[in-house]
Amino acid sequence: MVFRRGRRRSRGPRFTYSAWDGTQPDYELTADDLFRQMTDDLAYHGDPNAALRNMMQNGFDMDGERMQGLREMLERLRERREEMLDRGDLGGVFGDIAEKLRDIVDTERQTLQDRADYSAGGGDPEQAQRDADAAFDRNMRLDMLPPDLAGQVRELQEYDFTSSDAQQRFDELLDDLRNQMMQQTVDGMSDAMQNMGPEDMQRVKDMLADLNDMLEQRANGIEPDFDAFMEKHGDFFPENPETLDELLETMAQRMAAAQAMLNSMTPEQRAQLQELSDQLMQDMDLSWQMDQLGQNLQQMFPDLGWGQSHDVDGVDPLNFGQAMDLMNDLGDLDQIEQMLRGTTNPGALNEIDFERAAELMGEDSARAMEAMAQFTQMLEDAGLINNTEGALELTPRALRQIGQNVLEDVYSKLTADRIGRHNTTVSGVGHERNFETKPYEFGDQFTLNIERTMRNAIRRTGGGTPVNLTPDDFEVERTERTTRTSTVLMLDLSLSMPMRNNFVPAKKVALALQALISGQYPQDYLGIVTFSEVAREIPAKDIASLSWDYVYGTNMQHGFMLARKMLARQSGTKQILMVTDGEPTAHLSPHGQPVFSYPPTHETINLTLKEVNKCTRDGIRINVFMLDATPYLTQFIEQITKMNGGRAFFTDNQNVGDFVLVDFVEQKRKMIRRAG
């Protein structure tokens, strides 16, 4: 059975399919590892549902190991299906039966010949003649056996074998075929059906009748007593299904596989097998019960592929059992494929029997499936997402982690000498401790470090009490001067940003800057303004869910206006960091309505520069980071820097984060030094 029913449970990945030989991928995946893999997608749209779907589809590399995505699994599944279809020939089902029947007939003929030869040499001519006549008659009857298997079985059932060995082998063949056909209905019941006699067959009929009764009860709104059914017939079901639904799905899968085998045969083969089945299952009550069950299961499980057929074109003949096993394997592969193609929620993959998937598709695919099935639970347990009725939302911790991941990615690309820990050698007074000390100098605040001061005195005097202190022993806390910076980041969200692949890098700037300031400079202020046709102030918690605006227009005027008002409420050094890829093409009318024009009009340019002038007058510096700078944009930004005294950076979407963070930190360090 491919799917687990009634046995779902939350658990970590368990990979126990075979002994370790050094070739299998070893996933030691943590929630933080998983979330880091999702960061770029989350930076793009802020939707954990979409990020998980994308990662499930494409897989990812981690620590040199490849974790398969759904696309790779489906390709592996397609390859395995082709291997199975090329493996055997369904015609072997009849060839195997025909060969066994020939052996039985040959055994009977040999026994007849041996008996006739024995009588001929026994000295009793009459007995010899009788045995010779009997051998001739029986051989004639055997010669006249129909060419079809069902006809041969029918005739041999009425034939009085001379050979007890041939009779026994024929009876065993019929029992084996009957059992295999019964197993089309009940999977795994071979032990209970071995060497069935009349009483055993009656038990099978009783079981099927009780099962059909339960289905009728359920159809009438009555919940059947499944426990009583299992107590009576449980030996037929060694897998010990826990619910009626689980048992029914198992049986439906088996019957659907048997139907697929019939569908995959030629019309002649199909007719031959049907006749053989009718001959073996002569019990009308048994046939009716099985037909009734088949109809009920098709109605209950219409999606199991009852009309499915397979192009089995191998050369190795398959016997009946092998053909059924092949159909079961192909049916299970079909169900795994349906699950992989249809799932959008990683947790839904927990329905797959991963050990069965390993048998069918290989351990790499099964291990990836099982790891993938835990994605949602891992993130939820780590406090990174909230799962509300299947809808995933990022938690505040996740929003902080996205920024931290982006920040670390940017830092990892920078050399150590460009960005360090942002410390300064200037001692401050009454500010932030950095847990370092220095010898006291005249003018330092007397924040004495007792431990180091006493150690200096003891080292100088050699120990003993009392300890005499001198000014040379004094060691004071080294502090880092803190200066407050109030920053508004202006992000261009006009349609040109995603069209030129600038949106995600710009958004990462916001995420990284927010993480940097909240983590390293918590006394600082960071405001976010987005602008396209109009500008908007957004809270930092909404950065991750930012998307571009499906409108034309780059309204820097409105953006500067909002940023200036925001900074008017703040203290400290004030600055605007603007990330854009286009010149101003929109402004607000006197009535507050956006006005768009491309190329930019003189009115738009003048109103934008007017806002720049107001920022300059209020002591706000404007630093601009230009992506895909055109000559006209370059000329306009140079005009801004000339008026305002800020700086312009010409960069691209690969390095904009480096430029913004490096500039912010370096300016912060200069401010700290000046404050000293």
C-alpha positions, 0 to 999 in steps of 0.5 A: 500500500502506497499511502498511510491511512490513520497512522499520520504522526509528527516526527523527524526524518527517519532514513532506515532503508538500508545500511550506510555504504557512504554513497547515500545523501546525508541530510542534516537539515535544520529549520535555520538551514531550510529557512536560509534556502527560502530567503531569496524567495521570501525576499521576492514576495514574502509568501512562505506558501509560495517559497515552500512550493518553489523549493519543493519543485526545484530542490536545493544543494546543501553542504555539497549534497543534492536534495531532489525536488519534485521535478527530479522525483517525477523524472526518476519515477518516469524512468522507473516506469519505463524500466518496469514496462520493458521488464516482462511480457504479459503473455507469459501468464498463459505460457506459464499455465500452459507449460504446467498443464503440458507437464501434467498431461505428459506425466499422465501419458507417461504413466499410461505408457508405463502401465501398458508396458508393464501389463504387456510383459506380465503374461496376462494378454487380456489384462495387457489388452485392457490396459492398452485399450485404456491407454489408447482411449485416454490418450485420445481424450488428452489429444482432443483437449481444447487449445484454450487454457480454460477449455483444457482446465474444464476437460481435465477437471472432468478427467479421471487421472491414472497418475496420482502425481499428475492429479495432485499437481493438477489440483495444486495448480488449480488451487494456486491459480484460484488463490492468485485470482482471489488475491486480486481482491485481498492483498497479503492474504496468501497465508490464510488462503494456502491449500484452501478446502471447501470450508476455507472457500466458504470462509472467504465467501462469508468474509466478502458477504460481511464486507458487502454488508458493511458497505451497505450499512455505511451507504444507509448512514449506519457506521458498521462494527469494523472491530467485530469484522476484524475479530472474525476475519482478521487472519485474511488481513495480516497488515492489520488495517486500523479502519474500514477505509484503510482496508477498503483502499487496500482492496481497491488498489489490488483490484484496480491493479488486477483490472489494469492487468486485464486492460493491458492484455490483448483482446484475445489474452483478456478473453482467455483469462476471463474464461479461465477465471470463470472456470476456476470460480464456478461458485456463483455466490463467490463470483457474485460477492466479488463482483458486488465488492468490485462495483462498490469499490469502484464507486468509492475510489473512482480515481484509482485508475480502473481504466488504466492500461500499460504498454508492457512490451518486455521479452521476459515471460511473466507468470501470474504472480509476477504480472500482478506484482508488476501491476501493483508496482505500476499502480503504486507509482501512478499514485505516488505520481498523483501525490507528487504532482498534486501536492502544494503542502509538504505535510501532505507527503506524509501520506506516502509510505516512504519505504515503499517509495524507496523500493520503487524509486530508490532511496535518494528520492524516498529520503528527499520525500520524507525530509520534504514532508517535515518542512512545514512542521520544522518551520512551525516548531522553530517559531518561523511560521504560523500554520492556520488551517493550512495557510502559512504566515511568517512570524515576527521572528521569521521577518527578523531572520530574513533580514539577518540572512540577507545581511549575512549574505551581503557581509559574506561578500565583503572583505574584512577590512571594508567592514568590521565590527564598527568599533572606534578607538575613541573613548566615550563617556556614559555611553555603550560598554563594549567590555574592553578596558584601558589604562586610565588617562586624565580626562577619562570618565572614572568608570573603574574596572575593579577586577583589572585594577586590583590585578594590576596592583597585585602584579605590581606589589607581588601580593599581600594585604592590604592592597595599595593602589596608585593611579597607575593601577587604575583601569577603566571601562572602554566605551563606544560613543553612540551617535543617533542616526535617523534614516529613511530608505526610499525604495523605487517600486515602479514597474521598471524595477522588476522589468530590469531585475532590480526589485529583489536586490532593492528589497534586500537592501531594506531587509539588510539595513533593517537587520543591521540597524536593529541589531547593531545600532538599536538607538537609530531610527529607520523609516521606509518609504516606497514610491512609484506613481505615489509614495507610501510610508510602510512599517518595517514589519511589512518589508518582507511582503513588499511587492512592486506596483503595477503602475507607471511613474517614479514620484520622487517628489512625494517620496522626499515629502514623506521622508522629510515629514518622518525625519522631522519627528526624529533626532540626531543626524538625518539622512535619506537613502534612495534606491532607484533605476529611473528619473522622476516621471511623476509628481503630485498636483496641488489637489494631491493627485498623481501626474505622470509624464514620460519624458519627465516634464519641467514641472515634475523636475522642478517640484522634485528639486523643490523638495530636495531643497526643503530637505537640505534646509532641514539638514537632511542629507540625500544619498542616491544609489542608482541602478542602470543609470541613464545619462539623463538620470545621472545628470539629474542625480548630480544636480541633487547632490550639488544642491544637497551635499549628499553623494551619488553611487552608480551601481548595479543590482549585484552590488547595491546592497554592498554599497548601501551597507558599506556607506551606512556603516562607514558614515556611522563610524565617521560620526562616532569619531567626530563625536569623540 
